[in-house]
Amino acid sequence: MDGILFLIGIQELGSGKQEFSKEEKQDLMHIAVCTVLSLSGYYAPEGNDEEGWPHFKQLKPLPGFIMIEQENFLKDHILLYFQNQKFID
């Protein structure tokens, strides 16, 4: 799951192949989570900072799921993201 989120974050950053620090890798995963959950109205893009990194604002609280439900919720949104990007049917 972390690897998929990392790759979505890189895709959304749009900077291509480069080396990322540990903190930047965490930021990329955060970008991915915000991006996929924006499809259901939980987050909205606010724009990019001076370095080109996207920022989001939370629009509504996330559901209070237990850990396995959170993971499944995120997986469903990742699949929706891939469908919207036309990576899968």
C-alpha atoms as one frame of an Amber mdcrd trajectory, in Angstrom:
protein
   0.000   0.000   0.000   2.805   2.428   0.891   4.509   1.792  -2.440   1.335
   2.489  -4.394   0.714   5.698  -2.441   4.320   6.748  -3.031   3.940   6.239
  -6.791   0.631   8.131  -6.882   2.331  10.975  -4.997   5.137  11.092  -7.561
   2.545  11.059 -10.367   0.664  13.949  -8.798   3.830  15.935  -8.066   4.772
  15.551 -11.732   8.493  16.002 -11.178   9.621  12.725 -12.686  12.414  10.515
 -11.415  14.553  12.005  -8.653  15.883  11.266  -5.198  13.561  12.083  -2.282
  14.405  12.502   1.389  12.513  10.468   3.986  10.374  13.515   4.799   9.646
  14.124   1.117   8.588  10.484   0.718   6.116  10.957   3.587   4.889  14.164
   1.940   4.394  12.298  -1.345   2.286   9.682   0.409   0.238  12.479   2.023
  -0.301  14.037  -1.422  -1.518  10.646  -2.667  -3.940  10.149   0.225  -5.372
  13.653  -0.218  -5.624  13.151  -3.981  -7.467   9.838  -3.847  -9.784  11.004
  -1.050 -10.545  14.208  -2.941 -12.514  12.018  -5.345 -15.147  11.659  -2.603
 -15.002  15.256  -1.431 -12.873  14.792   1.669 -10.072  17.064   0.412  -9.717
  19.790  -2.190  -6.566  21.086  -3.839  -5.478  24.508  -2.591  -2.701  25.033
  -5.110   1.040  24.501  -5.162   3.734  26.020  -3.020   6.780  27.854  -4.408
   8.553  24.522  -4.970   5.619  23.083  -6.922   4.329  20.751  -4.199   0.512
  20.506  -4.093  -1.378  21.393  -0.923  -4.889  20.386   0.091  -7.529  21.460
   2.543  -9.794  19.039   4.346 -13.461  19.638   3.540 -15.123  17.118   5.817
 -14.043  14.732   8.566 -12.935  11.256   7.630 -15.093   8.343   8.787 -14.141
   6.847  12.141 -13.176   3.398  10.906 -11.138   0.733  12.623  -7.780  -0.023
  10.996  -8.934  -2.698   8.509 -11.902  -0.548   7.451  -9.567   2.429   6.927
  -7.328   0.321   4.726 -10.255  -0.952   2.645 -11.645   2.592   2.348  -8.292
   3.776   1.036  -7.950   0.790  -1.334 -11.368   1.551  -2.833 -10.324   5.155
  -3.434  -7.025   4.072  -4.990  -8.947   1.891  -7.460 -11.248   4.822  -8.214
  -8.187   7.009  -8.821  -6.756   4.453 -11.275 -10.105   4.269 -13.071 -10.318
   8.074 -13.328  -6.766   8.202 -14.687  -7.746   5.524 -17.263  -5.043   3.178
 -15.934  -7.704   0.472 -15.434 -11.290  -0.115 -16.623
